[in-house]
């Protein structure tokens, strides 16, 4: 989870890794009205967190229809000289022109906007970093425009017939599935019922509640100074893991026996001290509800001061955590230290790590005005580089989308212009460090997002079948006036060309990938103002869609489902159960005291 910067953003960290982090910006989808009521048992009105939304896609808007843009992003073949020892820096192709720009979206904000929020025009990376620094100080002191074309036709739903970028790791966002088809099958009746609702806990300031996982027995979610396991269907508390402070980062990956890693603060927040350093790393056993171990480490360049962590990830049995002034890797089983990144005499440091099926690092060298990023595949046990690739000039930050295959996203030259932090994807051979292909992904056409300075915080995309799956930006539909819709399309990771894959969201719906399920793609259709959302499985070979779950269209239920903004929420679908949860909550505002705010809502089929 994003951590407020510990130092001004113009001062790069010395000797450590992990740059100051911003919360994600903007929102996926149109703004929606605050819910008029909750569902299930009544609860006291909790404080508002991330925004309530206005009516969803398809609701008539007072604006003229927008004309679609044109043109495909062009794949750029690399020019690769022989790999140099240790790194191997292939040269980059030049970025191709983009098509028509889309209509502007409303600005992003580092904390979730109140009583409104969906997609909008977002800040540039530099602006996000600056605003994040302001927010950090405040915490300390005050406590579709374009239709995706292709060779294939749009596929229709097949009603009745599982979060992350790749693979099918249970309850998480990583891993790469290699089986044919997927494990998620449609039930006889896809109409879902409400599972349970959890109200937002009361807080006095912006508070991260990053981290949610699904095991065979529990839905697990970060709370206030604890991680809690809930019954999958009833939502009753099964167990709680008390922590010294608030969770400030959580791995999206989980082992097959339900172990994962988190970061948490060194102490509990008080009225007098509303900010605590994120200095603890720990491992959780989600099968038993136990904290396996926790520890801090000392920064090598600052005496006895503990390292302030920013991100944590998991690859196999290795936990890798990084921060603004250092980091380390630990054994998942007992917390024994495996390695620390070497202090470089040329100013290089590890910016952060990506986990899952493999371990990779974004390493930053050079100066603040002239940075040089290097992507390395690492040996998880020793930290030794297995391969290295030099990113092109004009890249200040990069995000690891997938580690196997190795795919990196970056905003080259800060050209995305919408706060998505993505102008290009880089498909890299993790064994040799050579660039396979560079794919231009116009931010005006595609709706995937990565954190401005986060290394492993990309969302609304998936990697599998040697392809990257992306949602297009919403655009005018073909049905009723002013309706909005979008598609999911794909690019080949070897050729960089757009394939014939195209899955249409349908009139008044918009959709984005949640994760891979074997060779299939699990996606969520965000609902319009008069329907419930849907979870679908997209066949990786034919791109036929199968509805797995259709949520109720009752107003109170629909309002609860659409009260979450996708860029500030976590989505988990596993075996007929669907969970939506917040990643950030905040103090109540007087204008929204009568509105119900949820930490989690869930749905299930019979």
TIGU-448810 format. One record per residue (C-alpha): residue number from 0; residue in one letter; x negated, z, y. Coordinates in steps of 0.02 Angstrom, whole numbers. Layout:
# residues N
SITE   resi   resn     east       up    north
SITE    NUM      a        X        Z        Y
...
//
This chain:
# residues 606
SITE   resi   resn     east       up    north
SITE      0      x        0        0        0
SITE      1      x      -55      -33      174
SITE      2      x     -149      109      257
SITE      3      x     -164      133      446
SITE      4      x     -336       88      511
SITE      5      x     -459      231      526
SITE      6      x     -558      145      664
SITE      7      x     -529        9      793
SITE      8      x     -503     -159      710
SITE      9      x     -647     -241      802
SITE     10      x     -772     -127      717
SITE     11      x     -804     -190      539
SITE     12      x     -832      -53      412
SITE     13      x    -1011       -8      377
SITE     14      x    -1069       -5      198
SITE     15      x     -895       16      126
SITE     16      x     -761      -99       72
SITE     17      x     -581     -126      120
SITE     18      x     -539     -171      299
SITE     19      x     -404      -79      396
SITE     20      x     -236     -128      329
SITE     21      x      -72     -176      411
SITE     22      x       99     -153      339
SITE     23      x      176     -320      293
SITE     24      x      260     -412      432
SITE     25      x      421     -505      453
SITE     26      x      555     -522      324
SITE     27      x      605     -647      192
SITE     28      x      776     -713      233
SITE     29      x      905     -702      368
SITE     30      x      951     -540      458
SITE     31      x     1103     -450      394
SITE     32      x     1223     -320      463
SITE     33      x     1199     -135      423
SITE     34      x     1300      -83      271
SITE     35      x     1470      -15      310
SITE     36      x     1466      102      164
SITE     37      x     1371      145        7
SITE     38      x     1425      137     -172
SITE     39      x     1436      262     -311
SITE     40      x     1443      447     -273
SITE     41      x     1445      493      -87
SITE     42      x     1282      556      -18
SITE     43      x     1239      637      149
SITE     44      x     1182      508      276
SITE     45      x      993      498      251
SITE     46      x      871      440      385
SITE     47      x      846      255      413
SITE     48      x      691      172      347
SITE     49      x      661      -13      345
SITE     50      x      794     -119      425
SITE     51      x      975     -144      390
SITE     52      x     1014     -329      382
SITE     53      x     1151     -435      455
SITE     54      x     1260     -545      343
SITE     55      x     1157     -647      221
SITE     56      x     1130     -832      200
SITE     57      x     1278     -943      222
SITE     58      x     1360     -836      357
SITE     59      x     1408     -948      503
SITE     60      x     1278     -940      640
SITE     61      x     1296     -986      824
SITE     62      x     1162    -1117      824
SITE     63      x     1152    -1304      800
SITE     64      x     1094    -1372      634
SITE     65      x      908    -1398      617
SITE     66      x      836    -1565      565
SITE     67      x      725    -1559      411
SITE     68      x      540    -1593      429
SITE     69      x      441    -1707      319
SITE     70      x      282    -1732      223
SITE     71      x      194    -1644       81
SITE     72      x       39    -1536      103
SITE     73      x     -108    -1634       34
SITE     74      x     -225    -1568      -98
SITE     75      x     -407    -1574      -45
SITE     76      x     -539    -1611     -176
SITE     77      x     -693    -1503     -157
SITE     78      x     -867    -1565     -123
SITE     79      x     -975    -1459     -233
SITE     80      x    -1164    -1454     -231
SITE     81      x    -1252    -1368     -376
SITE     82      x    -1213    -1183     -384
SITE     83      x    -1348    -1072     -311
SITE     84      x    -1406     -922     -413
SITE     85      x    -1291     -772     -393
SITE     86      x    -1163     -853     -280
SITE     87      x    -1143    -1041     -290
SITE     88      x    -1065    -1098     -129
SITE     89      x     -970    -1262     -147
SITE     90      x     -923    -1348       15
SITE     91      x     -744    -1364       70
SITE     92      x     -635    -1516      101
SITE     93      x     -555    -1532      269
SITE     94      x     -379    -1472      296
SITE     95      x     -246    -1608      308
SITE     96      x     -114    -1620      444
SITE     97      x       50    -1533      411
SITE     98      x      227    -1599      429
SITE     99      x      358    -1555      557
SITE    100      x      361    -1374      615
SITE    101      x      512    -1270      572
SITE    102      x      622    -1174      692
SITE    103      x      535    -1019      758
SITE    104      x      565     -855      671
SITE    105      x      573     -685      752
SITE    106      x      412     -584      772
SITE    107      x      345     -471      639
SITE    108      x      312     -289      670
SITE    109      x      196     -174      576
SITE    110      x      332      -49      540
SITE    111      x      500     -105      473
SITE    112      x      620     -151      614
SITE    113      x      774      -41      631
SITE    114      x      951     -106      612
SITE    115      x      905     -285      592
SITE    116      x      769     -371      508
SITE    117      x      744     -519      401
SITE    118      x      634     -666      427
SITE    119      x      566     -721      591
SITE    120      x      419     -793      681
SITE    121      x      275     -677      646
SITE    122      x      116     -622      730
SITE    123      x      -51     -703      698
SITE    124      x     -175     -606      592
SITE    125      x     -269     -547      745
SITE    126      x     -110     -487      827
SITE    127      x      -58     -395      670
SITE    128      x     -225     -304      664
SITE    129      x     -213     -254      847
SITE    130      x      -35     -189      829
SITE    131      x      -80      -98      669
SITE    132      x     -215       -6      765
SITE    133      x      -87       46      896
SITE    134      x       29      109      760
SITE    135      x     -113      207      681
SITE    136      x     -149      292      848
SITE    137      x       37      330      869
SITE    138      x       43      410      698
SITE    139      x     -107      518      738
SITE    140      x      -49      568      911
SITE    141      x      139      577      894
SITE    142      x      150      608      727
SITE    143      x      737    -1233      315
SITE    144      x      683    -1357      399
SITE    145      x      605    -1449      256
SITE    146      x      666    -1498       83
SITE    147      x      536    -1494      -53
SITE    148      x      529    -1664     -135
SITE    149      x      469    -1704     -308
SITE    150      x      491    -1814     -457
SITE    151      x      617    -1698     -537
SITE    152      x      797    -1673     -494
SITE    153      x      869    -1504     -445
SITE    154      x      935    -1407     -594
SITE    155      x     1103    -1324     -607
SITE    156      x     1135    -1145     -659
SITE    157      x     1184    -1100     -836
SITE    158      x     1281     -941     -817
SITE    159      x     1286     -835     -973
SITE    160      x     1155     -925    -1075
SITE    161      x      575     -486     -807
SITE    162      x      378     -399     -522
SITE    163      x      233     -496     -459
SITE    164      x      124     -645     -450
SITE    165      x       79     -684     -628
SITE    166      x      105     -637     -808
SITE    167      x      224     -513     -885
SITE    168      x      146     -341     -870
SITE    169      x      287     -218     -892
SITE    170      x      358     -155     -730
SITE    171      x      214     -222     -628
SITE    172      x      159     -375     -534
SITE    173      x       10     -437     -630
SITE    174      x      -55     -502     -793
SITE    175      x      -39     -675     -867
SITE    176      x       82     -715    -1006
SITE    177      x       29     -850    -1127
SITE    178      x      177     -858    -1244
SITE    179      x      298    -1003    -1249
SITE    180      x      457     -966    -1154
SITE    181      x      493     -786    -1108
SITE    182      x      559     -622    -1174
SITE    183      x      700     -605    -1048
SITE    184      x      863     -675    -1120
SITE    185      x     1035     -690    -1043
SITE    186      x     1165     -568    -1110
SITE    187      x     1337     -625    -1167
SITE    188      x     1406     -564    -1001
SITE    189      x     1292     -587     -852
SITE    190      x     1405     -492     -731
SITE    191      x     1313     -334     -682
SITE    192      x     1373     -160     -640
SITE    193      x     1299      -36     -519
SITE    194      x     1171       75     -604
SITE    195      x     1125      213     -483
SITE    196      x     1079      242     -302
SITE    197      x      949      358     -230
SITE    198      x      962      406      -46
SITE    199      x      808      400       62
SITE    200      x      721      568       76
SITE    201      x      713      647      248
SITE    202      x      552      616      344
SITE    203      x      501      636      526
SITE    204      x      382      487      539
SITE    205      x      345      321      458
SITE    206      x      304      361      276
SITE    207      x      243      247      137
SITE    208      x      333      257      -29
SITE    209      x      235      117     -111
SITE    210      x      240      101     -299
SITE    211      x      375       73     -431
SITE    212      x      361       40     -617
SITE    213      x      476       20     -767
SITE    214      x      435       94     -937
SITE    215      x      537       95    -1097
SITE    216      x      619      258    -1045
SITE    217      x      605      278     -857
SITE    218      x      609      196     -688
SITE    219      x      464      273     -591
SITE    220      x      457      281     -402
SITE    221      x      347      361     -269
SITE    222      x      434      498     -171
SITE    223      x      378      628      -44
SITE    224      x      216      708     -107
SITE    225      x      266      662     -285
SITE    226      x      296      523     -410
SITE    227      x      462      538     -502
SITE    228      x      527      467     -666
SITE    229      x      714      430     -671
SITE    230      x      830      389     -815
SITE    231      x      845      200     -825
SITE    232      x     1035      197     -818
SITE    233      x     1094      361     -743
SITE    234      x      957      390     -614
SITE    235      x      940      573     -662
SITE    236      x      767      648     -637
SITE    237      x      668      654     -800
SITE    238      x      504      721     -731
SITE    239      x      402      738     -573
SITE    240      x      215      729     -540
SITE    241      x      175      838     -388
SITE    242      x       32      777     -277
SITE    243      x      -77      857     -144
SITE    244      x      -11      732      -16
SITE    245      x       89      573       10
SITE    246      x       58      417      -95
SITE    247      x      -40      295       14
SITE    248      x      -73      156     -111
SITE    249      x      -17      105     -285
SITE    250      x      -77      -21     -412
SITE    251      x       48     -156     -456
SITE    252      x      -29     -165     -631
SITE    253      x        9      -55     -781
SITE    254      x      -63      -46     -957
SITE    255      x       43      -78    -1111
SITE    256      x       52      110    -1141
SITE    257      x      114      139     -963
SITE    258      x      -39      201     -870
SITE    259      x      -74      154     -690
SITE    260      x     -171      210     -534
SITE    261      x     -123      272     -361
SITE    262      x     -199      334     -199
SITE    263      x     -134      488     -108
SITE    264      x     -175      589       46
SITE    265      x     -288      741       50
SITE    266      x     -152      858      110
SITE    267      x       32      872      152
SITE    268      x       90      817      324
SITE    269      x      153      948      446
SITE    270      x      231      944      620
SITE    271      x       63      994      691
SITE    272      x      -36      873      583
SITE    273      x       66      716      551
SITE    274      x      -78      614      482
SITE    275      x     -186      646      330
SITE    276      x     -331      541      266
SITE    277      x     -303      436      111
SITE    278      x     -449      504       10
SITE    279      x     -383      539     -166
SITE    280      x     -378      417     -311
SITE    281      x     -289      462     -472
SITE    282      x     -222      395     -636
SITE    283      x      -44      422     -700
SITE    284      x       28      423     -875
SITE    285      x      204      360     -844
SITE    286      x      254      387    -1026
SITE    287      x      228      575    -1014
SITE    288      x      244      602     -826
SITE    289      x       69      673     -807
SITE    290      x      -72      656     -681
SITE    291      x     -220      615     -792
SITE    292      x     -352      648     -659
SITE    293      x     -385      637     -472
SITE    294      x     -542      640     -366
SITE    295      x     -624      594     -203
SITE    296      x     -796      517     -177
SITE    297      x     -922      537      -37
SITE    298      x     -957      393       81
SITE    299      x    -1137      338       65
SITE    300      x    -1157      309      251
SITE    301      x    -1071      463      322
SITE    302      x    -1144      620      247
SITE    303      x    -1017      726      155
SITE    304      x     -861      644      224
SITE    305      x     -749      578       84
SITE    306      x     -711      393       74
SITE    307      x     -546      342      153
SITE    308      x     -465      223       29
SITE    309      x     -354       76       74
SITE    310      x     -311      -11      -91
SITE    311      x     -320       25     -276
SITE    312      x     -304      -92     -425
SITE    313      x     -316      -89     -614
SITE    314      x     -399     -210     -735
SITE    315      x     -400     -161     -917
SITE    316      x     -467       16     -921
SITE    317      x     -554        6     -751
SITE    318      x     -480       79     -591
SITE    319      x     -559        2     -435
SITE    320      x     -525       79     -264
SITE    321      x     -593       28      -96
SITE    322      x     -584       87       83
SITE    323      x     -654       67      257
SITE    324      x     -817      154      217
SITE    325      x     -844      143       30
SITE    326      x     -766      144     -141
SITE    327      x     -798      150     -327
SITE    328      x     -734      106     -500
SITE    329      x     -678      235     -628
SITE    330      x     -629      246     -811
SITE    331      x     -440      249     -825
SITE    332      x     -443      377     -965
SITE    333      x     -543      517     -884
SITE    334      x     -595      465     -709
SITE    335      x     -779      451     -751
SITE    336      x     -868      348     -618
SITE    337      x     -919      175     -682
SITE    338      x    -1002       99     -529
SITE    339      x    -1010       88     -340
SITE    340      x    -1041      -72     -240
SITE    341      x    -1221      -86     -186
SITE    342      x    -1261      -56       -4
SITE    343      x    -1320     -223       65
SITE    344      x    -1461     -241      190
SITE    345      x    -1379     -397      262
SITE    346      x    -1218     -309      310
SITE    347      x    -1113     -366      162
SITE    348      x     -979     -251       93
SITE    349      x     -832     -260      -27
SITE    350      x     -671     -290       69
SITE    351      x     -559     -252      -79
SITE    352      x     -516     -294     -260
SITE    353      x     -388     -388     -362
SITE    354      x     -348     -333     -540
SITE    355      x     -238     -382     -686
SITE    356      x     -313     -485     -828
SITE    357      x     -481     -486     -740
SITE    358      x     -566     -405     -590
SITE    359      x     -616     -496     -431
SITE    360      x     -678     -444     -260
SITE    361      x     -672     -512      -84
SITE    362      x     -844     -476      -11
SITE    363      x     -873     -489      176
SITE    364      x    -1040     -534      255
SITE    365      x    -1098     -592      426
SITE    366      x    -1038     -522      591
SITE    367      x     -869     -486      665
SITE    368      x     -876     -645      769
SITE    369      x     -946     -749      627
SITE    370      x     -889     -676      460
SITE    371      x     -927     -753      291
SITE    372      x     -814     -710      143
SITE    373      x     -870     -725      -37
SITE    374      x     -754     -718     -187
SITE    375      x     -834     -644     -343
SITE    376      x     -771     -621     -520
SITE    377      x     -837     -453     -580
SITE    378      x     -878     -368     -744
SITE    379      x     -752     -224     -737
SITE    380      x     -866     -105     -831
SITE    381      x    -1026     -132     -732
SITE    382      x     -968     -212     -569
SITE    383      x    -1095     -353     -593
SITE    384      x    -1044     -523     -520
SITE    385      x     -998     -652     -651
SITE    386      x     -975     -794     -527
SITE    387      x     -968     -817     -338
SITE    388      x     -883     -937     -219
SITE    389      x     -914     -950      -32
SITE    390      x     -757     -969       72
SITE    391      x     -759    -1098      213
SITE    392      x     -795    -1053      393
SITE    393      x     -648     -988      493
SITE    394      x     -584     -866      362
SITE    395      x     -583     -686      422
SITE    396      x     -482     -615      277
SITE    397      x     -429     -675      105
SITE    398      x     -307     -615      -26
SITE    399      x     -322     -624     -214
SITE    400      x     -162     -699     -284
SITE    401      x     -217     -702     -466
SITE    402      x     -379     -658     -556
SITE    403      x     -357     -763     -714
SITE    404      x     -341     -901     -663
SITE    405      x     -430     -855     -503
SITE    406      x     -323     -903     -354
SITE    407      x     -357     -848     -175
SITE    408      x     -250     -866      -19
SITE    409      x     -318     -874      158
SITE    410      x     -267     -918      335
SITE    411      x     -407    -1040      379
SITE    412      x     -444    -1039      564
SITE    413      x     -290     -931      593
SITE    414      x     -186    -1090      583
SITE    415      x      -36    -1021      486
SITE    416      x       35     -954      648
SITE    417      x      180     -861      568
SITE    418      x      103     -700      505
SITE    419      x      110     -756      323
SITE    420      x      -82     -755      315
SITE    421      x      -74     -915      210
SITE    422      x     -126    -1088      264
SITE    423      x     -217    -1135      102
SITE    424      x     -236    -1084      -79
SITE    425      x     -405    -1097     -166
SITE    426      x     -406    -1127     -354
SITE    427      x     -577    -1066     -416
SITE    428      x     -660    -1076     -587
SITE    429      x     -690     -891     -622
SITE    430      x     -829     -930     -747
SITE    431      x     -935    -1043     -636
SITE    432      x     -880    -1000     -459
SITE    433      x     -844    -1183     -422
SITE    434      x     -694    -1236     -322
SITE    435      x     -567    -1331     -426
SITE    436      x     -455    -1381     -282
SITE    437      x     -398    -1324     -111
SITE    438      x     -211    -1336      -80
SITE    439      x     -143    -1343       96
SITE    440      x       19    -1244      106
SITE    441      x       99    -1266      275
SITE    442      x      169    -1098      329
SITE    443      x      312    -1191      412
SITE    444      x      366    -1257      242
SITE    445      x      328    -1117      118
SITE    446      x      386     -937      122
SITE    447      x      255     -844       18
SITE    448      x      165     -704      108
SITE    449      x        6     -600       97
SITE    450      x      -48     -446      195
SITE    451      x     -149     -487      350
SITE    452      x     -298     -384      294
SITE    453      x     -243     -333      119
SITE    454      x     -333     -405      -31
SITE    455      x     -196     -383     -162
SITE    456      x      -31     -383      -69
SITE    457      x       37     -560      -92
SITE    458      x      222     -579     -131
SITE    459      x      361     -706     -158
SITE    460      x      251     -815     -269
SITE    461      x      194     -826     -450
SITE    462      x       49     -901     -549
SITE    463      x       65     -967     -727
SITE    464      x       58    -1127     -831
SITE    465      x      -92    -1181     -724
SITE    466      x       27    -1190     -577
SITE    467      x       69    -1089     -423
SITE    468      x      254    -1068     -388
SITE    469      x      309    -1054     -206
SITE    470      x      475    -1036     -116
SITE    471      x      509    -1158       25
SITE    472      x      565    -1093      193
SITE    473      x      753    -1084      213
SITE    474      x      837    -1237      286
SITE    475      x     1009    -1305      320
SITE    476      x     1114    -1329      165
SITE    477      x     1224    -1476      120
SITE    478      x     1388    -1384      102
SITE    479      x     1482    -1288      234
SITE    480      x     1422    -1295      412
SITE    481      x     1269    -1192      456
SITE    482      x     1241    -1131      277
SITE    483      x     1060    -1097      228
SITE    484      x      966    -1122       65
SITE    485      x      792    -1157       -7
SITE    486      x      699    -1204     -167
SITE    487      x      555    -1150     -279
SITE    488      x      423    -1285     -306
SITE    489      x      251    -1287     -386
SITE    490      x       74    -1356     -366
SITE    491      x      -49    -1398     -504
SITE    492      x     -202    -1284     -495
SITE    493      x     -320    -1421     -558
SITE    494      x     -264    -1572     -457
SITE    495      x     -184    -1478     -311
SITE    496      x      -38    -1600     -314
SITE    497      x      142    -1546     -301
SITE    498      x      228    -1566     -468
SITE    499      x      405    -1625     -499
SITE    500      x      461    -1443     -522
SITE    501      x      605    -1396     -409
SITE    502      x      732    -1257     -430
SITE    503      x      872    -1255     -302
SITE    504      x      939    -1088     -243
SITE    505      x     1113    -1158     -219
SITE    506      x     1223    -1161      -65
SITE    507      x     1210    -1004       43
SITE    508      x     1080     -925      -72
SITE    509      x      891     -917      -49
SITE    510      x      770     -875     -188
SITE    511      x      591     -823     -223
SITE    512      x      488     -787     -380
SITE    513      x      471     -608     -442
SITE    514      x      349     -632     -586
SITE    515      x      305     -735     -739
SITE    516      x      388     -702     -906
SITE    517      x      279     -793    -1031
SITE    518      x      291     -973     -971
SITE    519      x      454     -943     -878
SITE    520      x      477     -885     -699
SITE    521      x      590     -738     -655
SITE    522      x      666     -763     -482
SITE    523      x      788     -672     -368
SITE    524      x      926     -760     -272
SITE    525      x      962     -667     -112
SITE    526      x     1150     -665      -83
SITE    527      x     1252     -732       62
SITE    528      x     1378     -628      158
SITE    529      x     1515     -646       27
SITE    530      x     1428     -638     -143
SITE    531      x     1311     -528     -244
SITE    532      x     1130     -571     -282
SITE    533      x     1072     -651     -444
SITE    534      x      919     -641     -557
SITE    535      x      876     -803     -646
SITE    536      x      749     -864     -773
SITE    537      x      673    -1034     -736
SITE    538      x      610    -1128     -888
SITE    539      x      426    -1167     -859
SITE    540      x      441    -1336     -947
SITE    541      x      608    -1406     -890
SITE    542      x      640    -1298     -735
SITE    543      x      817    -1270     -797
SITE    544      x      888    -1108     -727
SITE    545      x      975     -975     -831
SITE    546      x     1068     -835     -744
SITE    547      x     1014     -667     -815
SITE    548      x     1115     -556     -697
SITE    549      x     1250     -579     -565
SITE    550      x     1277     -429     -453
SITE    551      x     1448     -373     -390
SITE    552      x     1518     -453     -233
SITE    553      x     1613     -298     -176
SITE    554      x     1574     -265        7
SITE    555      x     1503      -89      -14
SITE    556      x     1393     -142     -160
SITE    557      x     1337     -301      -72
SITE    558      x     1295     -203       86
SITE    559      x     1185      -86      -15
SITE    560      x     1096     -230     -102
SITE    561      x     1063     -322       61
SITE    562      x     1008     -166      156
SITE    563      x      832     -201       94
SITE    564      x      716     -323      182
SITE    565      x      618     -420       51
SITE    566      x      450     -403      139
SITE    567      x      467     -213      136
SITE    568      x      543     -195      -37
SITE    569      x      490     -194     -219
SITE    570      x      592     -289     -349
SITE    571      x      582     -247     -534
SITE    572      x      681     -337     -669
SITE    573      x      661     -282     -850
SITE    574      x      777     -312     -998
SITE    575      x      943     -322     -907
SITE    576      x      902     -192     -774
SITE    577      x      862     -232     -592
SITE    578      x      788     -109     -467
SITE    579      x      763     -134     -280
SITE    580      x      666       -2     -183
SITE    581      x      588       29      -14
SITE    582      x      401       34       15
SITE    583      x      415      119      185
SITE    584      x      540      238      263
SITE    585      x      553      318      433
SITE    586      x      639      453      534
SITE    587      x      823      432      574
SITE    588      x      883      350      733
SITE    589      x     1037      411      823
SITE    590      x     1113      237      819
SITE    591      x     1111      233      628
SITE    592      x     1154      411      577
SITE    593      x     1319      352      504
SITE    594      x     1238      218      397
SITE    595      x     1183      254      220
SITE    596      x     1000      218      184
SITE    597      x      938      197        6
SITE    598      x      769      227      -72
SITE    599      x      825      136     -231
SITE    600      x      977       40     -291
SITE    601      x      993      -24     -469
SITE    602      x     1102     -140     -571
SITE    603      x     1122     -171     -757
SITE    604      x     1213     -288     -874
SITE    605      x     1308     -228    -1025
//
